[in-house]
Amino acid sequence: MKKSKIKNSIAIIITVVTCWNLNSQSITTKKFNSSELLTERYIKIYVPPSYEIDSTKLYPVTLVLDAEYLFDVFVGNAILFAAKDKAPEQIIIGINQNRYNERYEDCSYSKENSYPTQEGEAFYRFIRGELIDYVEENYRTSQFKTIVGNTLTANFINYFLIEDFPGFNAFISINPYLAIDMPTMLQHKIPSIKDENIYYYLSNGKYNSEKYRNSISATNELLATTNNGKFKYQYETFDTSTKTASIGQSISGALAFIFEMYSSISKEEFENNIQNLSPADAIAYLENKYVEIEYLFGSNLKIRERDIFAIESIILDKENGDYLKSFGEMINRLYNDSPIGDYYIGRYYETGGKFKQALKYYKNGYMKLPEGDPNADGYYKNIERVLSKRDGTYIEPNKQ
């Protein structure tokens, strides 16, 4: 497929048609005059409410095809995942394709070679050369982009993956009606993926016709056996569901999969990636996780307190507490008003027999506790213990 050329000047006429709120979230329908399609298209745009509050924040973008059916379902799930801190807030763009059955020309392909027809090529260029450019020029976007399709449009999204430079970072393919050569095209593409991770979600179910069900299943067998760490893949089947219900199930499953890294550390992530690390590597893993979150999603998050505590056992149990100081310093950088960082630094010095320094940090931490804090008495025992050690009057509890 020919690589799309980005035009220097694009005739865009955007007219606000309707605007309403979905759970107090702004969704606008606009009319987009495309020079590639030689016609007008209606698009939907969802912008999170925080967009107007924080002028420095960047947002990942999701493009939803078949917007009449998929857009509201995706927006609803995206709002829920963001509210639960399981995914970043997103700018979501939907393309209406069903007023005059445009989807059939938009996503048409040749049966001879499985590549888009002339009409399909034009729709491809409309997305990559016009619509994405418009969004990036007019909104604060991060580099992470997702595209979503269902049945016929789910096949079409693959053309953005098999290109030399994929146009999206994540692909949500719901019950795709795959062109005959598409599984092989995907299989050949995956080994060449490098630099950036590609996330690919594929769904299927008994509700699909035998032809499409078998095609999707065969594609899964090919994709599941590919060996490239940059290709992140998940396949789900909903055999007890219906085709309509599977749309919402697929979207929620895909969001959980694609944005797993954004979420706080789960039990599975700890067991698979962290629990056998050294203290230094555990701290580095945590810091790198949040650097990657900011790089991909534009979300300048502080390391969550629960993620700090997730690696606490490694810091305390390994290498005689040598990394307690680094751990405490990291906490102080992030949560300077909390006594926790000073506690770990104080513990580091106490373990090393440096009681003067230990007292300094324990006192610093104690002073950060608000008046009447129920933990104050327990925290002050650290100070009393170090004083008795310094004066030579300390008795180990099991020796009393």
C-alpha positions as CSV (number, residue, x, y, z in Angstrom):
1,M,0.0,0.0,0.0
2,K,1.3,3.4,-0.9
3,K,2.5,5.5,2.0
4,S,0.2,8.5,2.5
5,K,1.5,12.0,1.9
6,I,0.6,14.7,4.4
7,K,-0.6,17.7,2.5
8,N,0.8,21.1,3.3
9,S,-2.6,22.7,3.1
10,I,-5.9,20.9,3.7
11,A,-9.2,22.4,3.1
12,I,-11.1,21.8,6.4
13,I,-14.4,23.3,7.1
14,I,-15.5,22.4,10.6
15,T,-18.9,23.4,11.8
16,V,-20.2,22.7,15.2
17,V,-23.5,20.8,14.7
18,T,-24.5,19.6,18.2
19,C,-23.0,19.6,21.6
20,W,-24.2,17.8,24.7
21,N,-23.0,16.3,27.9
22,L,-22.5,12.6,28.7
23,N,-22.1,12.4,32.5
24,S,-20.9,16.0,32.4
25,Q,-18.3,15.2,29.7
26,S,-18.2,17.3,26.6
27,I,-19.0,15.6,23.3
28,T,-19.1,17.6,20.1
29,T,-20.3,16.6,16.6
30,K,-18.5,18.4,13.8
31,K,-18.7,18.5,10.1
32,F,-15.3,17.8,8.4
33,N,-14.8,18.7,4.7
34,S,-12.3,16.2,3.4
35,S,-10.3,16.9,0.2
36,E,-9.3,13.2,0.1
37,L,-12.9,11.9,0.2
38,L,-14.3,14.9,-1.8
39,T,-17.2,15.1,0.6
40,E,-18.2,16.0,4.1
41,R,-17.9,13.6,7.0
42,Y,-19.4,13.9,10.5
43,I,-17.0,13.2,13.4
44,K,-17.5,13.1,17.1
45,I,-15.0,14.5,19.5
46,Y,-14.8,13.8,23.3
47,V,-12.5,16.0,25.3
48,P,-12.1,15.2,29.1
49,P,-13.1,17.9,31.5
50,S,-9.6,18.3,32.8
51,Y,-8.4,19.5,29.4
52,E,-9.5,23.1,30.2
53,I,-8.2,22.9,33.8
54,D,-4.5,21.9,33.2
55,S,-3.1,23.6,30.1
56,T,0.1,21.6,30.3
57,K,-1.4,18.1,30.2
58,L,-1.1,15.9,27.1
59,Y,-3.7,13.3,26.2
60,P,-3.5,10.0,24.3
61,V,-5.9,9.8,21.3
62,T,-8.3,7.1,20.3
63,L,-9.9,6.9,16.9
64,V,-13.2,5.0,16.8
65,L,-14.6,3.8,13.5
66,D,-18.4,3.0,13.1
67,A,-18.9,5.8,15.6
68,E,-22.7,5.6,15.5
69,Y,-22.4,2.3,17.3
70,L,-19.0,2.2,19.0
71,F,-18.3,5.8,20.1
72,D,-20.6,6.1,23.1
73,V,-19.7,2.7,24.4
74,F,-16.0,3.5,24.2
75,V,-16.4,6.9,25.8
76,G,-18.4,5.4,28.7
77,N,-15.7,2.8,29.3
78,A,-12.9,5.3,29.0
79,I,-14.5,7.6,31.6
80,L,-14.9,4.7,34.0
81,F,-11.3,3.4,33.5
82,A,-9.9,6.9,34.0
83,A,-12.1,7.5,37.1
84,K,-10.8,4.2,38.6
85,D,-7.2,5.2,37.7
86,K,-6.9,2.2,35.4
87,A,-6.3,4.3,32.3
88,P,-5.3,7.8,31.4
89,E,-7.9,10.3,30.3
90,Q,-8.2,10.3,26.5
91,I,-9.3,12.5,23.6
92,I,-11.6,10.3,21.6
93,I,-12.5,10.8,17.9
94,G,-15.3,9.0,16.2
95,I,-16.0,8.8,12.5
96,N,-19.7,8.3,11.5
97,Q,-19.9,5.7,8.7
98,N,-23.4,4.4,8.7
99,R,-25.7,7.3,7.5
100,Y,-25.4,6.1,3.9
101,N,-23.5,2.9,4.6
102,E,-20.2,4.6,3.9
103,R,-18.4,2.0,5.8
104,Y,-18.6,-0.5,2.9
105,E,-16.7,1.8,0.5
106,D,-14.5,3.2,3.2
107,C,-13.2,-0.2,4.2
108,S,-13.5,-2.0,0.9
109,Y,-10.6,-4.2,-0.3
110,S,-9.7,-6.2,-3.4
111,K,-10.4,-9.9,-3.1
112,E,-7.4,-10.5,-5.3
113,N,-4.8,-9.1,-3.0
114,S,-6.6,-8.0,0.2
115,Y,-5.4,-4.5,-0.1
116,P,-7.8,-1.5,0.0
117,T,-9.6,-0.5,-3.2
118,Q,-9.3,3.1,-4.5
119,E,-12.1,4.1,-2.1
120,G,-10.4,2.4,0.8
121,E,-7.1,4.1,-0.1
122,A,-8.9,7.5,0.0
123,F,-10.4,6.7,3.4
124,Y,-7.0,5.6,4.7
125,R,-5.4,8.9,3.5
126,F,-8.3,10.8,5.1
127,I,-7.5,9.3,8.5
128,R,-3.8,9.5,8.3
129,G,-3.2,12.7,6.3
130,E,-6.2,14.8,7.3
131,L,-8.0,13.8,10.5
132,I,-5.0,12.8,12.6
133,D,-3.2,16.0,11.5
134,Y,-6.2,18.1,12.5
135,V,-6.4,16.5,15.9
136,E,-2.7,16.9,16.6
137,E,-2.7,20.5,15.4
138,N,-5.7,21.5,17.5
139,Y,-5.4,19.5,20.7
140,R,-2.7,18.7,23.2
141,T,-2.0,15.1,22.3
142,S,0.6,12.6,23.5
143,Q,2.2,10.3,21.1
144,F,0.1,7.2,22.1
145,K,-2.8,6.5,19.6
146,T,-5.4,3.7,19.6
147,I,-7.7,2.7,16.8
148,V,-10.9,0.7,17.2
149,G,-13.0,-1.2,14.7
150,N,-15.8,-3.8,14.6
151,T,-16.4,-6.5,11.9
152,L,-15.5,-4.8,8.5
153,T,-13.9,-1.8,10.1
154,A,-11.9,-4.1,12.4
155,N,-10.2,-5.5,9.3
156,F,-9.5,-2.0,8.0
157,I,-7.6,-0.9,11.0
158,N,-4.9,-3.5,10.2
159,Y,-3.7,-1.4,7.2
160,F,-2.3,1.1,9.7
161,L,-0.3,-1.7,11.3
162,I,1.2,-3.4,8.2
163,E,2.7,-0.1,7.0
164,D,6.4,0.5,7.4
165,F,5.7,2.9,10.2
166,P,2.4,1.9,12.0
167,G,0.1,4.8,12.4
168,F,-1.2,3.7,15.8
169,N,0.3,2.2,19.0
170,A,-2.8,0.1,19.9
171,F,-5.3,-1.8,17.8
172,I,-8.7,-3.0,19.1
173,S,-10.1,-5.5,16.6
174,I,-13.6,-6.6,17.6
175,N,-15.0,-9.6,15.7
176,P,-13.1,-8.7,12.5
177,Y,-14.3,-9.7,9.0
178,L,-10.7,-10.4,7.9
179,A,-9.6,-10.2,4.3
180,I,-8.3,-13.5,3.1
181,D,-4.6,-12.5,3.2
182,M,-4.7,-10.3,6.3
183,P,-3.7,-13.0,8.8
184,T,-0.5,-13.7,6.7
185,M,0.2,-10.0,6.4
186,L,0.0,-9.5,10.1
187,Q,2.2,-12.6,10.7
188,H,4.8,-11.2,8.3
189,K,4.7,-7.7,9.9
190,I,5.1,-8.6,13.5
191,P,8.8,-9.7,13.4
192,S,9.8,-6.2,12.0
193,I,8.2,-4.3,14.9
194,K,10.9,-2.4,16.8
195,D,11.5,0.7,19.0
196,E,7.9,1.2,20.2
197,N,5.5,-1.5,21.6
198,I,2.5,-2.3,19.6
199,Y,-0.6,-3.5,21.5
200,Y,-3.1,-5.7,19.6
201,Y,-6.4,-6.9,21.0
202,L,-8.6,-9.4,19.1
203,S,-12.0,-10.8,20.1
204,N,-14.2,-13.6,18.8
205,G,-17.2,-15.7,19.8
206,K,-19.6,-18.4,18.8
207,Y,-22.1,-15.7,17.7
208,N,-19.9,-15.1,14.7
209,S,-20.6,-17.1,11.5
210,E,-18.4,-20.2,11.1
211,K,-16.5,-18.5,8.3
212,Y,-15.4,-15.5,10.4
213,R,-15.1,-17.4,13.6
214,N,-12.6,-19.9,12.0
215,S,-10.8,-17.0,10.3
216,I,-10.3,-15.1,13.6
217,S,-9.3,-18.3,15.4
218,A,-6.7,-19.1,12.7
219,T,-5.4,-15.6,13.0
220,N,-5.1,-16.0,16.8
221,E,-3.0,-19.1,16.3
222,L,-0.6,-17.2,14.0
223,L,-0.3,-14.2,16.3
224,A,0.0,-16.1,19.5
225,T,3.1,-17.9,18.1
226,T,5.0,-14.8,17.0
227,N,8.1,-14.1,19.0
228,N,8.6,-10.4,19.3
229,G,8.7,-8.7,22.8
230,K,7.5,-5.4,21.2
231,F,4.3,-7.0,20.1
232,K,1.8,-7.2,23.0
233,Y,-1.1,-9.4,22.2
234,Q,-4.4,-10.5,23.8
235,Y,-7.1,-12.6,22.4
236,E,-10.5,-13.1,24.1
237,T,-13.5,-15.2,23.2
238,F,-17.1,-14.6,24.4
239,D,-18.8,-17.8,23.7
240,T,-21.7,-17.3,26.1
241,S,-22.3,-13.8,24.9
242,T,-24.1,-12.2,21.9
243,K,-22.5,-10.2,19.1
244,T,-23.9,-6.9,20.4
245,A,-22.9,-7.6,24.0
246,S,-19.4,-8.6,23.0
247,I,-18.7,-5.0,21.8
248,G,-18.8,-3.6,25.3
249,Q,-17.0,-6.7,26.7
250,S,-14.3,-6.3,24.1
251,I,-13.8,-2.6,24.7
252,S,-13.4,-3.1,28.5
253,G,-11.1,-6.0,28.0
254,A,-9.0,-4.1,25.5
255,L,-8.7,-1.0,27.8
256,A,-7.6,-3.2,30.7
257,F,-5.0,-4.9,28.5
258,I,-3.6,-1.8,26.7
259,F,-3.3,0.4,29.7
260,E,-2.1,-2.3,32.2
261,M,1.2,-0.4,32.5
262,Y,-0.7,2.8,33.5
263,S,-2.5,1.1,36.4
264,S,-1.0,0.7,39.8
265,I,1.1,-2.4,40.4
266,S,-1.2,-5.5,40.4
267,K,-0.5,-8.8,42.2
268,E,0.3,-10.3,38.8
269,E,2.7,-7.5,37.9
270,F,4.5,-7.8,41.2
271,E,4.8,-11.6,41.0
272,N,5.8,-11.7,37.3
273,N,8.1,-8.6,37.1
274,I,9.2,-7.4,40.5
275,Q,9.3,-9.9,43.4
276,N,12.7,-11.5,42.4
277,L,14.4,-8.1,41.8
278,S,17.2,-6.7,44.0
279,P,16.3,-3.6,46.0
280,A,18.1,-1.4,43.5
281,D,16.4,-3.0,40.5
282,A,13.0,-2.8,42.2
283,I,13.4,1.0,42.8
284,A,14.6,1.4,39.2
285,Y,11.6,-0.6,37.9
286,L,9.2,1.6,39.8
287,E,10.8,4.8,38.5
288,N,11.0,3.6,34.9
289,K,7.4,2.6,35.0
290,Y,6.3,6.1,35.7
291,V,8.8,7.6,33.2
292,E,7.2,5.4,30.5
293,I,3.7,6.4,31.6
294,E,4.6,10.1,31.1
295,Y,6.4,9.4,27.8
296,L,3.5,7.4,26.3
297,F,0.4,8.9,27.8
298,G,1.4,12.5,28.7
299,S,0.3,11.8,32.3
300,N,2.8,13.4,34.7
301,L,1.9,11.2,37.6
302,K,3.7,11.0,40.9
303,I,4.5,7.5,41.8
304,R,1.4,6.3,43.6
305,E,1.9,5.6,47.3
306,R,0.4,2.1,47.0
307,D,3.1,1.4,44.3
308,I,5.8,2.5,46.7
309,F,4.4,0.2,49.4
310,A,4.2,-2.6,46.8
311,I,8.0,-2.8,46.7
312,E,8.6,-2.2,50.4
313,S,9.0,-5.8,51.3
314,I,11.9,-6.1,48.8
315,I,13.7,-3.1,50.3
316,L,13.3,-4.3,53.9
317,D,14.0,-8.0,53.4
318,K,17.0,-7.9,51.1
319,E,20.7,-6.9,51.4
320,N,20.5,-5.8,55.0
321,G,18.6,-2.6,54.4
322,D,21.4,-1.1,52.3
323,Y,18.8,0.6,50.0
324,L,16.6,2.0,52.8
325,K,18.2,5.4,52.3
326,S,17.5,5.5,48.5
327,F,14.0,4.3,49.1
328,G,13.4,7.1,51.7
329,E,14.9,9.7,49.4
330,M,12.7,8.7,46.6
331,I,9.6,9.0,48.8
332,N,10.7,12.4,50.1
333,R,11.1,13.7,46.5
334,L,7.5,12.6,45.8
335,Y,5.8,13.2,49.1
336,N,7.8,15.7,51.0
337,D,5.0,16.3,53.5
338,S,4.8,12.7,54.5
339,P,6.9,11.3,57.4
340,I,7.4,7.9,55.6
341,G,10.5,8.9,53.7
342,D,12.2,10.3,56.8
343,Y,11.3,7.1,58.6
344,Y,13.1,4.9,56.1
345,I,16.2,7.1,56.0
346,G,16.2,7.2,59.8
347,R,16.0,3.4,59.8
348,Y,18.9,3.2,57.4
349,Y,21.1,5.2,59.7
350,E,19.9,3.4,62.8
351,T,20.8,0.0,61.2
352,G,24.3,1.3,60.5
353,G,24.7,2.5,64.1
354,K,24.7,6.2,63.0
355,F,22.4,7.4,65.8
356,K,22.9,11.1,65.3
357,Q,21.8,11.0,61.7
358,A,19.0,8.6,62.6
359,L,17.6,11.0,65.3
360,K,17.7,13.8,62.8
361,Y,15.4,12.0,60.3
362,Y,13.1,10.5,62.9
363,K,12.6,13.9,64.4
364,N,12.0,15.4,60.9
365,G,9.3,12.8,60.3
366,Y,7.7,13.3,63.7
367,M,7.4,17.0,63.0
368,K,5.5,16.3,59.8
369,L,2.7,14.5,61.7
370,P,-0.3,16.7,62.2
371,E,-1.4,17.5,65.8
372,G,-3.5,14.7,67.2
373,D,-2.4,12.2,64.6
374,P,-3.1,8.7,66.1
375,N,0.3,7.4,64.8
376,A,2.3,10.1,66.7
377,D,3.0,8.0,69.8
378,G,4.1,5.0,67.8
379,Y,6.3,7.1,65.6
380,Y,7.9,8.8,68.6
381,K,9.0,5.4,69.9
382,N,11.6,5.4,67.1
383,I,13.2,8.5,68.6
384,E,13.1,7.0,72.2
385,R,14.7,3.8,70.9
386,V,17.6,5.6,69.1
387,L,18.2,7.8,72.2
388,S,18.5,4.7,74.4
389,K,20.8,3.1,71.9
390,R,23.0,6.2,71.8
391,D,23.1,6.3,75.6
392,G,23.8,2.5,75.9
393,T,20.6,1.8,77.8
394,Y,18.7,0.0,75.1
395,I,17.6,-3.6,75.8
396,E,16.5,-5.8,73.0
397,P,12.7,-6.7,73.5
398,N,13.4,-10.5,73.5
399,K,16.0,-10.0,76.2
400,Q,13.8,-8.2,78.7
